[in-house]
Amino acid sequence: MQNDNIKKLEKIANLTSDEAKKMLLDEVQKELTGEIAKKIRQAEERIKEDASQKAKEILVDAMRHGATSYVAEYTVSTVTVPNEDVKGRIIGAGGRNIRTFEREAGVEIEIDETNEIRVSSFDSIRREIARRALDLLIKDTRIQPSRIEEVVRQVRTQMDDVLLEEGKQIVHDCGVFNLPLELVRLIGRYKFRTSYGQNLGIHTIEETKIGVSLASEVGASIDIVRLGCLLHDIGKVVTEEEGTHVQTGVATLKKYGLPKEVVACVAEHHEDKPFSSVESTLVWIADAISGSRPGARYEPHEDYVNRMEKIEDVAKGFDGVETVYAFQAGRDVRVIVKPDEVDDDRTTVLAHDIAKKLEKEAEYAGQIKVTVIREVRATETTAAR
């Protein structure tokens, strides 16, 4: 009876039972496919929304870990003087002591009615040498031209040890150990270098903390990211190599045998080449976060430093020049010459030649006063008794 009914239905519908089953399944399949696609789209939108929120949370948390407390010191350091008597000795009779100090240290000294001496220079290492030398002279109390020269030179020779200690502090703050001492000494220069007004040491510590936090969230190699962040700007403090700071940094890390993954992070942190790993991308992200946050950088300061360096380099290019110091935002240039190579007549001509060249090559410096200093000294020692 059932079979008869099926045959009648097949005849009326002009379909076999198998064809009817297939048609029914196709309709169900279409309905299910539409429903599934709708569910997938909804899931994708929800995942994107959740991922975006999670990404924001990760970045905010990473930035919070990277926060540092630091007051920028662009071109001025201060030294506290204990009393008026010491201040008078620093100035010296007719200002001779302070003039000797400025000439020897290559900085400007400002003294007013307060108990603070302001040491001014665009070169932070030069300024640090002057600050330390002043501290020693104040404690020593024997403040006279010959002693000033001796102390400044002594502090200058000790700067290698200072850089090593500063480097140790920076790598410790970044959680990195067992680096070659020469590389640590280079890292110590971070403290005395700025990039667009942002202290390189503080930027590096901040970036490393951010990078490590991001690496731990996404499951990347924390060690590679940590080293990549610490060393990404090493090329900025290497003076003996030519090229961009990225090229110099890569050459330096290869010289010290750093892992190729770390070298790649440095090579790619300015997108000069495609990212080769997630670690390299994270170093770039951490660098961008630290450098682009509000208040981190002050671009005109970098322009200022570049202009001052160019002014000094132009004057150093003349024969017989021993040292050059630029002051007053480049408006005052003092050139110290070798007395055995430059006589008095040549001194006048040299000042004129330097001024003319600066006129042509010193960009946006305005009017520049060039002072050439030639000093001859005779020293003799009594016979021993």
QUIMOBEL-V67266 format. One record per residue. RES is the residue in one small letter. PSI is psi in whole degrees, 0 to 359 (* if undefined). Layout:
RES,PSI ; RES,PSI
This chain:
m,316 ; q,320 ; n,322 ; d,318 ; n,320 ; i,319 ; k,319 ; k,316 ; l,320 ; e,321 ; k,317 ; i,315 ; a,350 ; n,35 ; l,146 ; t,165 ; s,325 ; d,321 ; e,322 ; a,317 ; k,315 ; k,319 ; m,318 ; l,316 ; l,321 ; d,318 ; e,316 ; v,319 ; q,317 ; k,317 ; e,317 ; l,320 ; t,316 ; g,318 ; e,318 ; i,315 ; a,319 ; k,316 ; k,320 ; i,315 ; r,317 ; q,319 ; a,319 ; e,316 ; e,320 ; r,320 ; i,317 ; k,317 ; e,316 ; d,319 ; a,318 ; s,316 ; q,318 ; k,319 ; a,317 ; k,317 ; e,319 ; i,314 ; l,317 ; v,318 ; d,321 ; a,318 ; m,324 ; r,321 ; h,331 ; g,355 ; a,134 ; t,154 ; s,114 ; y,135 ; v,122 ; a,135 ; e,93 ; y,304 ; t,2 ; v,134 ; s,156 ; t,146 ; v,130 ; t,132 ; v,132 ; p,326 ; n,176 ; e,330 ; d,315 ; v,320 ; k,319 ; g,321 ; r,326 ; i,319 ; i,314 ; g,167 ; a,120 ; g,16 ; g,16 ; r,324 ; n,315 ; i,326 ; r,319 ; t,317 ; f,315 ; e,318 ; r,318 ; e,320 ; a,342 ; g,35 ; v,171 ; e,141 ; i,131 ; e,126 ; i,128 ; d,203 ; e,349 ; t,178 ; n,29 ; e,138 ; i,129 ; r,125 ; v,120 ; s,131 ; s,145 ; f,339 ; d,110 ; s,329 ; i,317 ; r,319 ; r,322 ; e,321 ; i,315 ; a,318 ; r,314 ; r,321 ; a,319 ; l,318 ; d,316 ; l,318 ; l,321 ; i,320 ; k,325 ; d,321 ; t,346 ; r,81 ; i,104 ; q,161 ; p,311 ; s,322 ; r,323 ; i,312 ; e,318 ; e,315 ; v,317 ; v,316 ; r,323 ; q,314 ; v,322 ; r,319 ; t,339 ; q,355 ; m,333 ; d,318 ; d,322 ; v,315 ; l,322 ; l,315 ; e,318 ; e,321 ; g,318 ; k,321 ; q,317 ; i,314 ; v,328 ; h,315 ; d,332 ; c,354 ; g,30 ; v,139 ; f,166 ; n,32 ; l,154 ; p,143 ; l,323 ; e,324 ; l,322 ; v,322 ; r,322 ; l,317 ; i,328 ; g,335 ; r,341 ; y,321 ; k,333 ; f,26 ; r,140 ; t,155 ; s,110 ; y,41 ; g,350 ; q,124 ; n,129 ; l,326 ; g,313 ; i,318 ; h,318 ; t,316 ; i,315 ; e,312 ; e,319 ; t,318 ; k,319 ; i,313 ; g,317 ; v,319 ; s,317 ; l,317 ; a,319 ; s,328 ; e,319 ; v,1 ; g,23 ; a,173 ; s,112 ; i,322 ; d,317 ; i,315 ; v,319 ; r,312 ; l,321 ; g,317 ; c,316 ; l,322 ; l,6 ; h,329 ; d,21 ; i,331 ; g,339 ; k,342 ; v,5 ; v,121 ; t,340 ; e,354 ; e,149 ; e,156 ; g,182 ; t,166 ; h,336 ; v,312 ; q,316 ; t,320 ; g,317 ; v,315 ; a,320 ; t,315 ; l,324 ; k,322 ; k,322 ; y,8 ; g,33 ; l,152 ; p,147 ; k,332 ; e,323 ; v,318 ; v,320 ; a,321 ; c,318 ; v,319 ; a,334 ; e,1 ; h,351 ; h,18 ; e,30 ; d,339 ; k,160 ; p,149 ; f,133 ; s,352 ; s,164 ; v,328 ; e,319 ; s,319 ; t,320 ; l,323 ; v,317 ; w,316 ; i,314 ; a,321 ; d,316 ; a,320 ; i,313 ; s,319 ; g,335 ; s,357 ; r,150 ; p,131 ; g,356 ; a,320 ; r,153 ; y,95 ; e,317 ; p,332 ; h,320 ; e,319 ; d,320 ; y,312 ; v,317 ; n,320 ; r,317 ; m,317 ; e,321 ; k,319 ; i,314 ; e,319 ; d,322 ; v,313 ; a,326 ; k,342 ; g,353 ; f,144 ; d,142 ; g,354 ; v,129 ; e,310 ; t,148 ; v,135 ; y,129 ; a,133 ; f,176 ; q,51 ; a,30 ; g,0 ; r,343 ; d,119 ; v,125 ; r,124 ; v,120 ; i,124 ; v,163 ; k,116 ; p,334 ; d,349 ; e,336 ; v,117 ; d,181 ; d,318 ; d,317 ; r,331 ; t,314 ; t,315 ; v,321 ; l,318 ; a,318 ; h,316 ; d,318 ; i,316 ; a,318 ; k,319 ; k,321 ; l,325 ; e,322 ; k,325 ; e,340 ; a,106 ; e,129 ; y,28 ; a,344 ; g,207 ; q,134 ; i,131 ; k,124 ; v,123 ; t,119 ; v,127 ; i,123 ; r,118 ; e,127 ; v,131 ; r,147 ; a,128 ; t,135 ; e,149 ; t,137 ; t,155 ; a,147 ; a,147 ; r,*
